[in-house]
Amino acid sequence: MEIKPGVNHEFFLQIVLILACLFYGARKGGLALGLLGGIGIVVLVFAFQAAAGQAAGGLMLTIVAVVAASATLQASGGLDVLLQLAEKVLRRNPKYVSILAPFTTCTLTMLCGTGHVVYTMLPIIYDVAIKNDIRPERPMAAS
């Protein structure tokens, strides 16, 4: 095999390593994806001497803070209260579900700090829309 000048083979090896870790982690699912992604980064930093950025540490701490806050909200029952309020708004105004559903989910996202609370609203939006002969995919997609 002839090595051409100007081609950085180490870069392609690093890309293959990270993609292999991510694909294998995705196949295993759950926590394995994050764990194998982290292992890939550790190998890049220590084996390939790649410079570790500071943004990753701040980003990880932000994610941990949001997850901890959401878990606390769920454990204390606060998320259930917010969902009940959102459900009341939608059920009292069923004709406007296509307009109110996105505003409701946006408000919940801002209050909870993560968009993942939308998943708990989708069955409610679907039920309100179906019972009022409104195609449910419209308010659900807008949400």
N, C-alpha and C positions, 0 to 999 in steps of 0.2 A: 504494500500500500504506500502510495506516494503522498507525502505531506506537503501541501502547497503553502507557500509563505502567505501570511496575512489571515489565515483561517485559524480561529481560536477553537480548538477541539475541546479544551477544558470547559468552555462556556456551554457547548452542546451536551457534554457529559453532566453538567450541573442541571441543565433543563430536564434531561431524561431522568435524573435522580429525583428531582422534585415531583415531576409528573407521575413517576412510578409510585412514589410514596402516597400521593394524593389519590391516584386511581385505586391502589390497593386499600387505602383507608376508606374510600367511598364504597368499595365492595363489602368491606366488613361492617360499615355503617356505625352510627352512633358516635361514641367517644373515640373510636379507632381513627376516624378521619382527622380529628384535631391532634391526637397523639402522634400519628404517623407524619402529619404535616410538620409538627414540632421536631420530630426526629430528623426529618429531611433538612430543616433549617440548622439544627445542631451539627449535622454532618457538613453542611456548607460552610459554617463558621469555623469549625475546628479542623476538618480534613482539607478543605479547599482554601482556607484562610480568607474567606469572604468577609468583608467588613459588615458588622452587625449594625443596623440602624437604630436610632433611639425612638423613632416613631412606633415601632412594633411594641415596645414596652408600654408606652402610653396608651396605645390602642387596646392592648390586652387588659390593662387596668380599667379602661373605660367599659369594656365589655363585661368584665367581672362586676363592676359597680352596677351596671344596668340589670344584669342577671340577678344579683343579690337583692336589689330594690324590688324587682318583679316578684321574686320568690317570697320576700317579706310581705308584699302586698297580697299575694295569693294566700299565704299562711295565716295572715291576720283577718282574712275575709273581706278585705277592701276591694279586691277585684270583683267579687260576687256582687257587692253593693253597686259598683260602677256599671256592671253588666245589667243588673236589674233596672237601674235608672235609664240606661240606653234602650233596653227592651220596652219600657213604659213609653218612652218618646216615640218609638217606631210603631207600637201597637195602637197608640192614641191617634196617630196620623198615618194610617195605612196607605192612603192615596198618594202620599208624598214620599214613599219609601225610597224611590230612586234619587231623591234630593237629600233626604235626611240621613240615609244610611252612610254616605261618604262623610258627611259632617260629624256624625256620631262616632264613626271609627277614627276619624282624624283627631277628634277630641280625646278619645280613649288612648290613642297613640301618644299624644302629648302628655297626658296625665300619667301614663304608665312608663313612658320612656322607651318603649319598643313597639314595633308594628306587629309583633306576634300576637297581640291581644285580638287582632282582627279575626283570627281563626275561630275564636269562641263566639264571635258575632255572626259569622256566616250562616249557621243553622237558623238563627233568629230572623235574619234578613230573608232567607229563603222561605221560611214559614209565612212571614207577613206578606211577601210578594205573591206566593202561590194562592193564599186565601183571598187575595184581592184581584185575581186574574191579571197579574203583572208578571211579565217574563222575569224570572229571578236572576238570570245571568247579568242583566243590566245593572241593578243596584249592587250586586255582589262584585262585579268587575270594577265598578266605580269606587267601591269601598277599598 
